[in-house]
């Protein structure tokens, strides 16, 4: 699985201040923290006013600090995204994050992807529908965008559809819809495409102590659905370990073995009730409870692990 670090994000107060102050030491340290990633996502938002020019500046810092890592250019400002590519040497080793089905944005960003031979993340939403509530609705948008990508000659191996994970605190049913969307996208296209999620979105609004557990369990289920890439917190070393363990199919403990059973459950359309686990193990029981939340079988509350 391709891992994309989420830790340079304009929503973070410290990141925002560091951009304004052009704090190179801050960002060099943050780039080093993400050296366990394949790509670093540079989320600079609209990058206007005092933030103008930050994308090319950050791109140069990433290249100076780590010549092997790719960049995911994440901004709503087209000119900033272009400036990032102009400053980046390995243009094919990059993501455009992201386009939607809306015509103007789709045209501009798909052309940018063609010109740079890079990957492009496509969100399953539109101005007309917003984010559809069902996996069928999201697949319909993906199918439309897929045909348009093919018409432009974009290599399907470069297309990554994002099913748009919503927080379980906002609409619990949407976590399972995202899982279903990944599975449907992986089964519906020929030539095939890839999928990506912003993993931490699923636990937004949850207590800090629950977020790693929810993120990790969702990642396991998404892996079972066929997920190809994830934008994650690079500091969650256990999450990184779990994802690498799933790829190698080499469990290190009983919980890892449970994770592999859950992957198989999703792959084979099996039921959670049929998954065998050690009920006397607190850690395994917490994992099963979290699966129940993500699959919308149990009602979420901030105290669900204690019930």
C-alpha positions, 0 to 999 in steps of 0.5 A: 500500500502507498502511504502518504503523510498527512502531517503538513496540513494548514488546519494545524495551528503550528503548521500555519504559523510555521508557514507564515514565519518561513520556519525551515527548522520546523518543516525539516523536522516534520519532513524527517518525521515522515521519512517512513512514508512514500509521499508527503501531502502538502496541504496548504489550503487556498494559499492566498495573501500571506501564504502565497508562494508557500507551495514552491517553498515547501516543495524545495524543502522536501527535496532538500531533506529527502530526495526519495520521497514523492509529493502530493500537491494539495491545494485549492489554488491552481497557480500554487499547484502549478508552482509546486510542480515547477519546483519539483524534479520528479514530476511523475512521482507526485499526486494531484490532490485532488479533482472532482467531477465539476467540469472546470476543475476536472479539465484544468487538473486532468490536463495538469496531470497529463502534462506532468505524467503524475497521479491524480486523486479524484473525489467522488462528489460533485456540485450537484450531489455533494457527497452521495449518501450511498456507495452506488451514488459515489460509484456513479460519479466515479464511472462518469469521471473514469470515462472522461479520464479515458477520453483524455488518455490518462493512464488508468494506473495513475487514477486514484478514486477517493470514496470520501470517508466521513467521521463516525461522529457525524454520520456513522453509516458513512464509514461502511459506505466508504468501505463498500465504495472501495470494493465496488470501484475495485471491481467495476473498472477495466482497465482497473483503477486505484483507490485512496482515502484520507484515513484520519477523517473517519475519527474526526471529532472522536476523543483523542484516545479513541482515534488511533484505534478507529483509524487502524481498524478502518484501515484494516477493513479498507485494505480488505476492500482493496484500498491501494493508498492512504493519507495517514498520520506518519507518527502513528507507527503502530498503524504503519506497522499494521499496514505493512504486516497486512501486505506481507501477511506476516502476523506478529501477535494474536491481534494481527491474526485477528486483523487478517481474519477481518481482511478475509471477512471483507474480501469474502463478504462474510459476517462479523458474527462469524469471525473467531476471536479470543473473547477473553482478550481485551485488545481483541474485544476492542477491535471487534467492538470498533468493527461493529461501529465502522460497519454500523452494526452498533451505535457509536458513543464516546464510551463505546469501548467500555460497553 
